[in-house]
Amino acid sequence: MIISGRQNNNVPYHLIIIFVILITGIGVVGYFSYLHQKKHIIREIHNELFAVADLKVKQIDNWRRERTGNAIGIMENRITARRVMEYLNNPAPESKQDIIEWLKSYESRFLFTGAFLFDTQIRLQLASNKVTDVGPHFPTDALRSIRNGDIIFGDLHRNKSSDEIHLDIYVPVIYDEGKTSRIVGLVMLQINPGDFLFPLIQQWPSPSRTAETILVRRDGDEVVFLNELRHKKNTALSLRFPVSNKTLPAAMLVSGVEGIVEGIDYRGVPVFAALRSIPGSPWYLIAKVDKDEIEAPIRSQAVLLALITLASILAAALSVILWWRGQTETELKKSEERYRSTLDNMLEGCQIIGFDWQYHYINEAAAKHGRRPKEDFIGHAMTELYPGIDDTIMFRELQRTMDDRTPRSLENEFFYPDGSGAWFELSIQPVPEGIFILSIDVTERKATEQELLRHREHLEELVEQRTAELKAVNKELEAFSYSVSHDLKIPLRAVDGFSSVLLEDYADRLDNEGRRILNIIRSSSRQMSLLINDLLNFARISRQQMNAADIDMNSLIKDVLEELGPSHPDRPVEFRIMQLPPVRGDRTMVRQTLLNLLTNAVKFTRLREKAVIEVGSEIKDNKKVFYVKDNGVGFDMRYVDKLFGVFQRLHSAEEFEGTGVGLAIVQRVIHRHGGTVWAEGRVDGGAAFYFSLPDVRNVVTENNLVRQT
């Protein structure tokens, strides 16, 4: 085509304007896309830091609770307290060896590094192993534990003789003398945080070259780093910074700042950090990652968006030029070159495969995915280059798109002839030549997912292990309490019997004070016998096999009321019994539950001129809920959590008799049925007790499956 000089001198201003508008639009879209990607990446990092910080805080809190639970086992052990008191009063060699063996057993059983016995003047008496230095806060913490009768969780400190870091728990040994108790000694349990706590803190759930978790505390005007750091060695309890350093995340945290912050870490490196305090402790936790690591993908996204924007601008320029020249053949050729250039420079793999399965086009990225030069593909069939590929799931998906012309996408693990493999995300589109395949290498992402899965499984295994240990300890305590309670009944019968003989056969030789004392002995022994019987019932409920059967609750409540009849002959009690639905469970246990609740209702309405007790049911959250309500003395809802504990009483024995075990038995029965129990009340306004009974066909008890009848 010949173009005149005049035509060449005509400037197509309208095309230039269109081109400028296109460039501006592409630039604006690219810029806002970059801002969006940057905001998204930073938000994801913030979420990850939040999640890691929350996970570590919960793990550390659970670890502290577990260790405190170990210490409670010592404080509540009456037999051990008596043995310690006897030894401290009379340090016989056989008693000494028994207590040392007990300390060693407790040390090895709960993975402590040492267990030490002190008297109330905090003088060391016995130790499970070689005596080590105590921490700087030992006198204060030990005396506070003895003075308050509380378990004190000490702080991390460095042992002067061995240079090891330890943490101590102080446990008062309390001897119960009946109505009073006193502290006879102190046990110090020593923990090596390097065995579990520090590895737990240092573990990061996903691959990262800079991320780490740090434990700190405030010491006056300084913040102390408690654990070993990833990027600096020998820093535990020795690395300190002033709290006045406003750019240090650790200083911000101990000054009261929590959440996500930007700052300069102990290396002088800019970081993003999640700051959290650890409940019930002087410790604080920092989950941080270098700002440079976070901004690396942002820079990559910026480069990618710049390339795409540049490619789009070039494509727009080519389109305008092709439109201006008006040559159809040239326009088609330029268009082909434009799209080919775009595909060639894409980071994703692009390939076009014909209906004969030969490669018509492949870019550098796709050739790299296939681990061959581009020249090896063009003109060759897929089945020729990769023998056996026609037996794979990926090939079948390609064949389906080739046949039905429907787009598909999948993730596929591709195995190479040398036996190695890689994961790809594939998008398959039908095109006139055959099919177009867009491939993205996601091998690294898959490896990250597998690593996260392994961490999750490891955490679940730890939880299962701890749960099994707690169950074993509970079973041992139940068996122990059952044995002790059973053995105590024989001497109690003797005390009551001989006291009765004295009153009957030697009454004339006793004065009034002697007879009064003997009556007190008999009354106390009978009360103790009732308490032992309740303890035996409580232990028996925990071990008794459940016999599941259909229960007619209306018939069962009648039986219970008949048994209660003689308990209140001297006052009127109105029972309002509603129609009750049937349930499935252990009839004996459910009967015990109703008997305990109704007995309490009769007892605590004693001061009413007319006692009213109501028994009924309701449907709540698709569950059958039963209740026992009364107009008795009620209780303060502030202490509702104590109602169902063993020996927990909200009224004195002089006001209302009882042992404090009845409601604990109720709770144990309902929990073994898989149900829940709760109470409501107000002082001098009556009380209401509720419990739910689900279908126990699917309930598994601690000891065995529920036996069907």
PALO-871359 format. One record per residue: x negated, y negated, z negated of N, C-alpha, C in turn. Coordinates in steps of 0.05 Angstrom, whole numbers, plus 5000, padded with zeros to 4 digits. Layout:
BEGIN
XYZXYZXYZ
...
END
This chain:
BEGIN
498350245000500050005000498249755000
499049555018497549305021499049085006
497748954988499048734973497748474980
499448274986498348014994497047874970
495347674978493947524956495847374939
498047284950500047124934501347304913
501847554923503147734904501247804881
498647834887496747894865496447664845
496947414856496647194838499147144820
501347274827503747254810503347404784
503447264762503147394736505847484726
506147744719508747854709509147784680
509947524675510247434647512247604631
514347694645516447844630515248114620
513448224637512248484628510248434606
508848204607507048134585508548104559
510847964560512447924536513348194525
514348364543515148634534512848784521
510548754534508148894523507448784495
507548524492506848404466508848494445
511448504452513548594433512948884425
512249044445511749324438509349354419
507149204426504849214408505549124380
507048904378507748804351509449004336
511449124350513149324337511649564328
509749664345508149894338506449834314
505149594314503449514292504949494266
507349374267508949344242509849624232
510749794250511550064242509250214230
506850194243504550334233503750234205
503849964202503049844176504949944154
507649924159509550014138509350314134
508750464155508350754151505950804133
503850654136501550674119502250614090
503750384086504550314058506250534046
508050644062509850854052508151104044
506251184061504651424055502951374031
501851134028500151064005501851083979
504250963980505950973957506751253950
507251413970508151693965505851853953
503351823963501051973952500551893923
500551633917500051543890502251643871
504751643881506951743864506652043858
505752193878505252483874503052523853
500852363855498652393836499652323808
501252103806502352033779504052253768
505752373785507452593775505752833766
503552883781501853113773500453053747
499452803743498152733718500152753695
502652653699504752673679505152973671
505453143692506053423687503753563672
501253503680498953623666498853533637
499253263633499153163606501353283588
503753303599505953423583505353713577
504353863597503654143593501554173571
499454013572497354043552498253963524
499853753522500953663496502653883484
504454003500506154223490504454463482
502354533498500654763491499154713465
498154463461496654403436498554403412
500954283416502954283394503754563386
504254733406504955013400502655163386
500155103394497855223381497755133352
498154883346498154783318500354913302
502754933314505055063300504355353294
503155493313502555773309500555803286
498455633285496455643264497755573237
499555383237500955313212502655543202
503855683222505455923215503756133202
501256173212499356363199498856283170
498556023165497955923138500355963120
502855933130505255963114505356243102
504356443118504356713108502756753082
500656583078499156593053500656453031
501756213037503056053017505456193005
506956343021509456463012509056753002
506556853001506057122992505657122961
507757212947507757212918505757412906
505557642919503757852908500857752910
500157632933497457532936496857312915
498857142911498556922892497957032864
499357252857498957372830496157492828
495257622850492557742850490357522848
490757302862488857082861488756972833
491156922821491256812794489757002774
490357262776489057452757486057452761
485157432786482257442790480957182779
482156952785480956702775480956692745
482956812732483056822703481057032692
480657252706478957472697477557592722
475257472731474057562756472757832754
474358042754473358322753472258402780
470158572781468958652807470958782826
472758962815474659092833476658892845
477558692829479358482840477858312860
475358262855473758092874473658232901
473058492901472758632927475458642941
477658682926480358692939480958422953
480358202940480957942952479157882975
476657962973474857922997475858083021
476658333015477758493038480258363049
481958253032484358113042483557863059
481557713050480657483065479557573092
477957783092476857883118479057983137
481058113125483258213141484757983154
485357773138486757543149485157403170
482457393166480757263185480757403212
480457673211480357823237483057853250
485157863234487857903245488757663261
488257423251489157183264486957023277
484557153281482357043296481256783284
481156773257479756543244476756613243
475056403241472156453238471356473209
473056413191472356443163474856393145
474856523121476956473102475656453074
476256243059474856183034476856133012
476256232988478056192965476755992946
478255782938477255592918479155592894
478155502871479955462848481155182850
482755112831484154852832482254612829
479754662821477754452819476054442845
477054582866475754612893472954712890
472554902872469955042870470255302885
468355362903468455602919468155852901
470056042904470056282889469256532906
470556552929470056792946470156702975
468856852993468856793022468857053038
470057043061470257273078467657333093
465957133096463457173109461456973098
459356923113457256743104458356463100
457656343077458756073071457555863089
459255703100458255483118458955213105
457855003117458354733107461354663110
462354513091465154413094465054143108
467454063118467653813132467453573114
467053333126466753093110469353013094
471653113104474153043090475053273072
473253463066474153693050475253623023
473853453007474953402980477653262981
477953072999480552923001482753113010
482253263032484353443042485053663023
482953783011483454002992485053922968
484253692956485653592932488453512939
488853392963491553312971493353562974
492253782986493754022989494554142962
492754132943493354242916495254062901
494953802904496653612890499553622900
499853632927502553622938503753902943
502154112942503254372947503854412977
502454272994503054283023500654393038
501254503062499054593080497954343094
495354313094494054083106492454183130
492954073153491554133178489253933180
486754023175484453843176483753753204
481653593206480853493232478353633241
477653593267475153713278472753583265
470653743258468253643247465953823256
463453723255461153873263459753993238
459154253239457754383217454854303217
453954203194451154093193449054313196
449654553185447654763185447454903212
449754963225449755103250450254933275
450954673270451554483292453954573308
455654743297458154833310460454643301
462454633319464854473313466954653300
468054563278470054723264472554553258
474654683251477154553242478254723219
479054603197479854743173482854703168
484054913157486854903147486854963117
488054793101488054823072490754923063
490755153049493255283042493355313011
495255192997495455232968496555502962
495355632942496355892932498255842909
500855902913502855822894503856072880
503656082853504656302838507456232827
509356402833512156352826512656492799
513456332779513956442752516956462746
518456482766521356492762522656232769
523456082749524655822754522555612760
520055652753517955462759515755602775
514055442786511755542801509455352797
507055452801504655292798502555372817
500755192824498655242843496255352828
495355592836493155722822490555722837
490555642862488155642878488555522906
486555532923486755422950485155612969
486455662992485055823013484455633036
481955633045481255463069480755663092
482255623114481955783138480455613159
478255733169476555583187476955683216
477155493234477755553263475455443280
474655603299472655513320474255423344
474555163350476155073372475055153399
472555243400471455333425472555603434
473855753415475056013423477555973439
479255783433481755753448482455463454
482255283434483255013438481754863460
479054863460477554713480477954833508
477755103511478355213538481055133548
483055133530485755063537485854773547
484454593534484454313542482954273569
480754413573479054363596480154483621
482054663619483154803643485054613658
484454583684486254413701487754603720
490354573723492054773738491654783768
490254583780489854593809487054503816
486054573839483254503846482954203848
480754103836480153813837477253783830
475853603844472953563839472453373817
474453213808473953013787475853023764
478153173767480153163746479153303720
479953193697479353323671481353223650
481453383629483153313606481353273582
481953053567480252973545481852943519
480753033497481953003470480352793455
481752583444480352373429481852313403
480552163385481852063361480651793354
481951643338480951383329479451423303
477151293301475451303277474751013270
476350873255475850593249476250423273
474150283281474250113304473050253329
472750513328471650663350473650893358
473350973384474851203393472751423398
473251663387471351893387472452103407
470652203425471352413443470852683429
472952853428472853093411471853333426
472353363452471553603466469353543486
468053763496466053733516467253633542
465853463556466853333580465753463605
467253433627466553563652464053433664
463853173662461753033676459452933658
459553013633457452933614457353133591
455053243587454753463568453953363540
454353553520453653493492454953243482
457553213487458852963479460953003457
461653253451463753303431463053193404
464753013393464452883367462052693366
460652653389458352473388458752233406
460352253427460852033445462951843434
462151593430463951393418463951143434
466251003434466550743447468150563429
467650303430469250113413472150103423
473950083404476850053411477349793427
475649603424475949343437475449353467
474449583477473949613506476649643520
477749433531480449433541480749573568
478549643581478649783607478350083604
477650173580477250463575479950593569
480950793585483550913579483651023551
481551143540481551243513482051023492
480850793496481350563478484150463480
485250453505488050373508489850563493
489350823495491151023483491251003453
488850983439488850973410489850703400
490150503419491250243411494250233415
495450453424498450473426499550483454
497750473474498750483502499150773511
501450833522501951103533503151073561
502851293577503851283605501551303624
502051213649500051213670498650943671
495950943670494350703671492050733691
491050503699488450493714486350383695
483950493697481850393680479150493689
477150443671474350533676473650743655
472850983664472451193644469651173632
468951383616466451383601463951373620
464251443645462051433664461851153678
463850983673463950733688465250763715
466850973719468151033744471150963743
472250823763475150763763476751013764
478851033748480551273746483451203743
485151393750487951393742488251583718
489751513697489851693674492751693663
493551933653496051963638495351973609
496551803592495851773564498151883547
497552063529499652183511498552223483
500152163463499452233436500452513430
499152653412499952933404501452913378
503953003378505652973354504453113330
504652993306503853113282500853133278
499252983293496353003291495152733297
492652693289491252443296490052443323
490652643339489452673365491052543387
489652473409490852363433489752513457
491352533478490452683502490552513527
488352543543488152393568487852593591
489552573611489252723636488552523658
486152543669485252333688484052453713
483852293733482652373759481452113771
479152153785477851913796479551783817
479551523818481051373837480151423866
477551473868476451533895477551793906
477951993889479152243899482052203907
483452033893486251973900486451823926
484551633930484751463953483651593979
482151813976481051953999483252034019
485452174010487552234030488951984040
489051764024490251514034488651404057
485951414054484251324076484551494100
484851764096485251944119487851874133
489951824117492551754129492351484144
490751294133490451044147489051074174
486951244174485551304199487451434219
488951634209490751774227492851584238
494051414220496051234230494851024249
492350944244491050754263490650884290
489851144290489451284316492151314330
494251384315496851424327497851154338
497350934322498250674331496750594356
494050634356492450574379493350734404
493850994399494751164421497451064431
499250984413501850884421501650624437
499750444428499250194442498250254471
496350434472495250514498497450634516
499050804504501250914519503250704529
503750504511505550284519504350124542
501650074540500349924561500450074588
499950334586500150504611502950494622
504950504605507750504615508350244629
507450014617507949754629506549734656
504049824657502549814682503949984704
504750224695506050404715508650284725
510150164707512650034715512149804733
510049644727509449404743508549484771
506849684774505849764800508049894817
510050014804512350114819511850354837
509650494833509050714850509750974836
511751104846512851344833510751564829
509151614850507251824848505051754827
504151514829502151424810503251424781
505751344779507051334753507251614740
507951814757508052084747505352184738
503352114755500652204748499652074722
500051804719499251664695500751774670
503251834674504851944652503752204642
503052374662501852634655499252604640
497552414650495052364636495452254608
497452074606497951954580498752164559
500552344566501452544547499252744542
497752814563495552994559493452884540
492952614543491052484526491952484497
494552434494495652444467495352714454
496052924470495853194459493053274454
491153184472488353254468487253144443
488152904435486952764412488552814386
490652974388492153034363490553214345
490853174319489553344299490953614297
493553634305494953884305494254034331
494454294329493954464353496354454371
495854424397497954414417497254614440
499154774448498754964469501355014484
501055054511503355124528502855394540
504755584536504455854546506655914565
505956024589507956074609509556324604
511456374621513156604618511556864622
509256844636507557084639505557114616
505856944595504256944571501456844576
500956714598498356584603498356304592
495956214584495655944573495555744596
497455554596497455334616495955084605
496055054579494754824566494054894537
491854784528491054804500489154574493
489554454469487854234462485554334443
483754154436481454234421482154354393
484254224381485054324355486054604356
487754664377488754944380486555134386
484655054403482355224409480755284384
480455084367479055124342480555314324
483255294324484855484308484455774319
484155804346483756064357480956164357
479055994348476256064345474956144372
475756004394474656054420474355784435
472555764455472455514471475055484487
475655234494478055184510478055344537
475655364549475555494575476355784575
476155914551476756204550479856244551
481456034546484256074545485656034572
485055814586486555744610486355964631
488756054640488856264660488856544649
488556574622488456834610490956874593
491857124591494257194576493557214546
495457154529495157174500494557454492
495957644504495457934497492758024505
491557894525488957964535486757874515
487157624505485157514486485357634458
487857704451488257814423489758074425
488358294430489658554433491158624407
493658734411495258814388497058594378
496758344388498358124378501358164384
501958324405504858374412506258544391
504858644371506158804349506558634324
506058374326506258204302508958064301
509657964277512157814273511957554289
509657424290509357174304510057204334
509057424346509557464375512557514380
513857654361516757704365518257444364
517457254346518756994345518256834371
515756854382515156724407516956834430
517257104429518857234450521757154448
522857124424525657044421526056754432
524156574426524456304437524156304467
522356474477522056494506524656594519
526156764505528556894517530956714513
531556614488534056474484533756174484
531256074488530755784491531655624467
531255744444532055604419529555544403
529255294393526855224377526755384351
524255444342523855584317521355474303
521255524276518955454261518455674240
515955714233515255924214512455874203
511855994180509056004170508056284175
505656304186504656564194501756594186
501056834177498156894171497057044196
495156914209494057014234491357154227
491157404237488657554233487057564258
484457504256482657494279481457764283
480257804307479058074313476858154293
475557964280473458044260474658114233
477358114230478658194205479257964187
478257724191478857494175481657384182
482657204166485357104171485556804163
487656674172488256404165491256354168
492356164152495156104152495755864170
497955884185498655664203501655614201
502455354202505255274204505755224234
507655384245508155374274510855254280
510955074299513454974310513555054340
515555204347515755324374518055184389
517455074412519454924427519555044456
521955084467522155164495521554924514
519854964534519254754554519554884582
519754724603520154844630518055054637
515555014629513455204636513755464620
515055464597515255704580515855614551
513755614535514055514507511755334500
512355144482510254964471509955034441
507455064432506955134404505254914391
506354804369504854604353504054754327
501354754322500354914299498754734280
499254774254497854624233496554824214
493954794209492554974191493254914162
494655104148495555064120494155264102
491755364110490355564094489655454066
488655204065487955084039490355054021
492654964033495054934017495955204006
495855414022496655674012494855773990
492255713992490355793971491055653945
491755393947492555233924495055353911
497055423927499555543917498955803902
497155973913496456223900495056173874
493355973873491955913848493955813827
495855643835497855553816499555783806
500155983824501756213816500156383795
497556413800495956563781495856433753
495656163753495656023728498356063713
500556043729503156073717503556353705
502556563719502756833709501156873684
498756733684497056763660498356633636
499656403640501056273618503356453608
504856583627507056753619505956993603
503657103611502457323596501757233567
500656993564499956893538502456863520
504656763532507056723517508156993508
508157193526509157463519507457583497
504757543499503057653478503657533451
503957263450504557133424507257223414
509157253432511857333423511757613411
510257793423509958073413508658063386
506557903382505257883356507157783334
508757573341510557473321512657673313
513657833333515658043327514458253309
511958323314510658533297510358433268
509558173265509358063238512058053224
514157973239516857973226517758243217
517158453233517958723226516458813200
513858743199512358813176513358673151
514058423153515158273130517758383121
519458463140522058583133521658843118
519859013128519359273115518259233087
516459033085515258973059517258873039
519058693047521058583029522958803020
523658983039525459213032524159393011
521559453015520259632997520059502969
519259252968518859112942521559092928
523659012942526358992930527259252919
526859472934527759732925526259822900
523659772899522059862876522659692851
523659452854524259282831526759362817
528559512830531159572818530759762793
528759942794528460132773527659992747
525659822746525059692720527259502711
528859392729531059212722533259382707
533759622718535759792704534759852676
532159902673531059972647531359732628
530759492638531059252621533959222612
535859242630538659212624539559432604
538759682610539559902593538559882565
535959822562534859802534535959562520
536559352534537759112521540559192511
542059342527544759432518544559612493
542459782493542159962470541559792445
539859592447539259422424541759282414
543459182433545859042424547859232411
548059472421550059662410549159802385
546659892384545760062362544259912340
543259672347541659522327542759242322
545359212329546558942326546458842297
546759032278546758942250544058852240
541958912255539258842247538358582261
539958482279539258242294540858002285
539557772284540957532278542357422303
543757202301545257092324543357012346
541056902339539156822360538057062376
537557282361536657522375538657632394
541257642384543357742402543757552426
543457292422543757102444541557152465
539057192456536857242474537257492490
538157702476538657962490540857922511
542957772505545057722525543957572549
542157382544540857232566539157422583
537757612570536157812585537957982602
540158072591541958242607543158092630
543957842625545157672647543157622669
540657562661538557512681537857762697
537857992683537158242698539358312718
541958262709544158312728544058122752
543457862746543157672769540857762788
538657852775536457942792537258192808
538758362796539758602810541458532834
543258332830544858232852543158122875
541157972866539257852886537858072902
536958282888535458502901537358642921
539858692911541758822929542258662954
542458392951542858222975540358232993
537958242981535558262997535458533012
536358742998536359013011538359003034
540658883030542658863051541558703075
540158483068538958313089536958473106
535158623092533158783106534559013122
536659133109538059353123539459253148
540559013147541858893171539858863193
537358793187535358743207534459003221
534559233205533559483216535859673226
538259623217540459803223541059813252
541560053262542260083290545159983294
545559843316548159733323549859943338
552259983329554160163343556359993355
556159953381558059783395560659923399
562859793393565559903397567559663399
569859723410571959523411573059473383
573259223375574159153347576759003349
578859093334581358953331580958753307
580458503314579758303293582158253274
584558283284586958243266586958463244
586458713252586358933233584058903214
581758813225579358783208579758573187
580958343194581358133175583258213152
585258393159587058493138585458663118
583658833128582059003110580358823091
579158613102577458443086579158293065
581558203072583258063053584158253030
584658503037585358693016583058732996
580658733006578358762988577958512971
578658282982578258032967580457982947
582658132948584958082931584358052901
582858232889582358212860580357992852
579157852872577057652865578257392855
580857342857581957092848584757132836
584957302815587557372804588857132788
587156942779588156742762588856482776
588756462803589356222817590556282844
592256102854593556162881591656082903
591456252923589856202948591656252972
591956052989593656083013591756153037
592256393048590656463072592456423097
591456263116592856213141591356363163
592356593171590956763190592256733218
590856633237591856603264591456873280
592756883303592457123320589557123331
588157343327585357353335584957543359
583257473379582857643402580957873394
581058103409579258323404576458253415
574458373403571658343412570358613413
567858613422566258863422563758813407
563158983387560858953371560659173350
558959143331558659333309560659263287
562659443282564859373264563959323236
562059483226561059453199559659183195
558059103214556658853212558558613214
560458623233562358403236564058383210
564858613199566358613174564758483151
562158543150560458413130560458113133
560358023159560357733165562857603154
565257723161567757603152567957603121
567057823109567157853080565557633067
563057583077561357383065562557103068
563657043092564756773097567256733080
569056933078571456893062570856893032
568857043023568057042995567056762987
565456643005564456363000566856172999
568756203018571056023019572656032993
573156282983574556312957573056192934
570356232934568656132912568655822912
568355692935567955402936570555252936
572855392935575455252931576455292903
574755382885575555442857576555192843
575554962850576254712836578854592847
580054712868582454602880584954712866
586954542862589454632850590754842868
590554792894591654982913589555022935
588355252936586355312956587655402982
586655293004587655363031585255453048
585455693058583355813075584555893102
583455803124584555853150582456013167
583456233180581856393198583056383225
581556313246582656303273580456333294
581256273319579256303341579956093362
578056053380578455873403576555953425
577155863449575355913472573755663477
571055693477569255473481567055553500
566755413522564655483542564955773551
567455863555567956143564567056353544
566856273518566056463497568256463476
568556703463570456723440569056623415
570156413403569056293379571056333356
570056453333571756493310570856293288
572856223270572156033250573556103223
572256013201573456033174573255753162
575655633156575655353145576955363117
576055183100577155163073577354873065
578754823043579054553032577454523006
575154663005573554662981571754422977
569554452963567854232956566154132979
565954293001564454203025561454183020
560054043037557254003035556353753051
553953663046552853433060551553523086
552453413109551453503135548553453139
547353283122544453243124542853493118
544053673103542653923095543854163109
545154123132546354353146544354553155
541854463161539754653170538854843149
539454783123538654963101540655183095
543055153106545255333098544655623103
543355683126543055963134540256073128
538755933111536156043103536356213078
534556403075534556583051533856413027
535456443005535156312979535656012981
536855913003537455633006540255582995
540455422974543055362961543355062959
545754972966546354682964547754622937
548454822922549754782895548254952875
548154852850546654992829548155242821
546655432808547955682798549955622776
549555402761551455342740554155252752
554055122776556555042789557955282802
556555432818557655652833555555882833
556456122826554656352825553856422854
551856592856550956682882547956712883
546956832904544056892907542856732930
544356612948543256462970542456642994
543556882995542857073017545157123036
547657073026550057143041550157023069
549656763071549756633097547456713115
545156783103542856883119543557143132
545157313117546057573129547957513152
549757313149551557243170550057163195
548056993191546556903215545057133228
543857313212542457533224544357723240
546657773229548657943244549457823270
550157563270551057433294548757413315
546357353306544057343324543557623337
543857833321543358103332545558173353
547858043351549958083371549557903395
547457723395546957543417548757293415
549957243392551657013389550256783374
551856583367550856353352552656293329
551656163308553156093284552455813276
554455653268553955383259556055303239
555755073226557554983205557954683206
560354603196561054323194562254273167
561954043156563153983130562553703120
563853623099563153373086563653403056
562253243040562353273011565253233002
566253422986568953422975571153402997
570453493021572353483043572653753057
571753963045572054233057569754293076
569754543086567654643104568854823125
567554843148568355023169565955163180
566155433182563955593193564855723219
563255703240563955803267561856013275
562756213290560856403303562056503328
560256553348561156663374560156953376
561857123389561157403393561357473423
559157473438559357553466559657853469
560057943493560158233498557458353494
557158543475554558643468553658873485
555058933507554159153524551359103535
550758843539548158783552546158673532
546758693506544958583485542858793478
540358723477538158903469537158813442
537258993422536358913395533358923394
532258843370529358843367528359133367
529959323357528959593353529759783376
532159743387533159933407535459813421
536359953442538759863456541159913439
543259753442545659793427546860063434
547560223414548660483420551660463424
552660553447555460543454557060753439
559560693432561260893419563760923435
END
